[in-house]
Amino acid sequence: MTGTAPRDVERVYSTADVVAKLRRLADALESETSFRIQIAGERFRVPARAQFSIEHERGDGEEEVEFQLKWKIEESDSDDDSEGTVV
């Protein structure tokens, strides 16, 4: 374990904030660089090697779409490393 505590949060943002985050994410995906983001007060870096998936769920009178990035934590994922990072 790399010393990071388990975390599972969900945060609702304004449309303008989501648009800004998605634009930066799209730039990072297109340029194959890492992406730095802050969610619910914690800032971290998503590495360029992260796998991107889109999920659709339907049930109990609701529908949900999730855009998900997933990666294994490695020592090289230090938040201090800003080289090639879209901020």
C-alpha positions as CSV (number, residue, x, y, z in Angstrom):
1,M,0.0,0.0,0.0
2,T,1.3,3.5,-0.9
3,G,0.0,5.2,2.3
4,T,-3.2,6.6,0.8
5,A,-6.4,6.1,2.8
6,P,-9.4,4.4,1.2
7,R,-11.9,7.0,-0.1
8,D,-15.3,6.8,-1.7
9,V,-17.0,10.2,-2.3
10,E,-19.5,11.6,-4.7
11,R,-19.8,15.4,-5.2
12,V,-22.3,17.4,-7.2
13,Y,-20.9,20.3,-9.1
14,S,-22.4,23.1,-11.1
15,T,-22.7,22.7,-14.8
16,A,-20.0,25.3,-15.4
17,D,-17.6,23.4,-13.1
18,V,-18.3,20.1,-14.8
19,V,-17.8,21.6,-18.2
20,A,-14.4,23.0,-17.1
21,K,-13.3,19.7,-15.7
22,L,-14.4,17.7,-18.7
23,R,-12.7,20.2,-21.1
24,R,-9.4,19.7,-19.2
25,L,-9.9,15.9,-19.1
26,A,-10.6,15.9,-22.9
27,D,-7.4,17.8,-23.5
28,A,-5.4,15.4,-21.3
29,L,-6.9,12.3,-23.0
30,E,-6.3,13.8,-26.5
31,S,-2.7,14.6,-25.7
32,E,-2.1,11.4,-23.7
33,T,-0.9,13.2,-20.6
34,S,-1.8,13.0,-17.0
35,F,-4.7,15.0,-15.5
36,R,-4.8,16.8,-12.2
37,I,-8.2,17.3,-10.6
38,Q,-9.6,18.2,-7.2
39,I,-12.7,16.4,-5.9
40,A,-14.4,17.2,-2.6
41,G,-11.3,19.1,-1.3
42,E,-8.6,16.5,-2.4
43,R,-6.3,17.1,-5.3
44,F,-4.7,14.2,-7.1
45,R,-3.2,13.2,-10.5
46,V,-4.8,10.8,-12.9
47,P,-2.0,9.2,-14.9
48,A,-2.1,9.1,-18.7
49,R,-2.2,5.2,-18.5
50,A,-5.6,5.3,-16.8
51,Q,-8.3,3.3,-18.5
52,F,-11.5,5.2,-19.4
53,S,-14.9,3.6,-19.4
54,I,-18.5,4.7,-19.7
55,E,-21.3,2.9,-17.7
56,H,-25.1,3.1,-18.1
57,E,-27.4,1.9,-15.4
58,R,-31.2,1.8,-15.4
59,G,-33.5,0.7,-12.6
60,D,-36.0,1.8,-9.9
61,G,-37.3,4.7,-12.1
62,E,-33.8,6.2,-12.6
63,E,-31.0,6.1,-15.2
64,E,-27.4,6.9,-14.6
65,V,-24.4,7.4,-16.8
66,E,-20.9,7.3,-15.2
67,F,-17.7,8.3,-16.8
68,Q,-14.9,6.4,-15.0
69,L,-11.1,6.5,-15.0
70,K,-9.3,3.6,-13.3
71,W,-5.6,2.9,-12.7
72,K,-3.3,1.0,-10.4
73,I,-1.5,3.1,-7.8
74,E,2.3,3.1,-8.4
75,E,5.2,4.9,-6.7
76,S,5.5,7.0,-9.9
77,D,2.0,8.5,-9.3
78,S,3.3,11.1,-6.9
79,D,1.2,14.2,-6.9
80,D,4.4,16.3,-7.0
81,D,5.2,15.1,-10.5
82,S,3.6,17.8,-12.7
83,E,5.6,17.0,-15.9
84,G,3.2,16.4,-18.8
85,T,0.1,17.1,-16.6
86,V,-3.0,19.1,-17.7
87,V,-4.0,21.2,-14.7
